[in-house]
């Protein structure tokens, strides 16, 4: 009988097999592994914490209740990111969430709403000056990511924030590999344009 | 950037570096608990069958039909059973009395056997001497306290969150 510690060492596929066999700890392990990446992706897409939580919750419920339909020849991470991305894209299309502002979504009226919809920049324990610079650049990048088209945003986040392979991103986005590479290239160019004011 | 400006190449590198270093966001506390509350864990086949049968029966129209059928079958059974019972009352009384006597005799035999064993094995003498001597009392009290403490420990162990639960709550 695998303990929580044993589960940590298993591959996604093996954890899914245990979950299919009815082991609750395996479900929790999948949640533990993916709650941050899935939530981060959705949050950066929709820029609304409460909405991102709802969409993440829906994603996990959908995935965990449909484990029987999961086909092991595909990566589990591709499957869950695909559902998460679809949920975020659907939401963006439905509500046309404006993602330009780091200072909160445009729909935010009260101080609480502004705070809830504002993204915070990184804090990685660097020296105070380096940390300030990194935070400022991080903030600029968060803003610039928010200006990208949703497809570019998904591609660049999966590639450079989540560190996923091009092939996996193609699976997640249901696009040909060449298109994904083009999206990432264009996203980088757009990011460079948005951040041009930082150049000498 | 504040007073530090970047050239184009530096900017590209810095952007890629910062992208890979962007923080990951965590959902609020209790997120995994809320998800798990909505997840249907696979059940053993027998339980699933029982639940499905229960759900099938609890459909309003089916429930009314089944309740009516049940009431009708009880009425019909009583209609048939009561005259039969009246016709065979004396034989049934005899049978019930015989079964009662057999059960009583079996219970009597078992009780006598237990008492005989208690006397022969010395268990009765041990209990009698323990009750009369003061030395056995602390030992019995210690055993009772130990038993109660083990019960409390077991309860606490069951109540404590497991590793994953603890992680989920953190």
Interface residues (C-beta under 8 A of the other chain):
Chain A: X3 X4 X5 X20 X21 X22 X24 X25 X27 X28 X29 X31 X32 X35 X36 X37 X39 X40 X43 X44 X52 X53 X56 X57 X60 X61 X64 X65 X120 X121 X122 X123 X124 X132 X133 X134 X136 X137 X138 X141 X142 X156 X160 X161 X163 X188 X191 X192 X195 X198 X199 X200
Chain B: X1 X2 X4 X5 X6 X7 X8 X11 X12 X14 X15 X16 X18 X19 X20 X21 X22 X23 X24 X25 X26 X27 X28 X31 X32 X34 X35 X36 X38 X39 X40 X41 X42 X43 X44 X162 X163 X164 X165 X167 X168
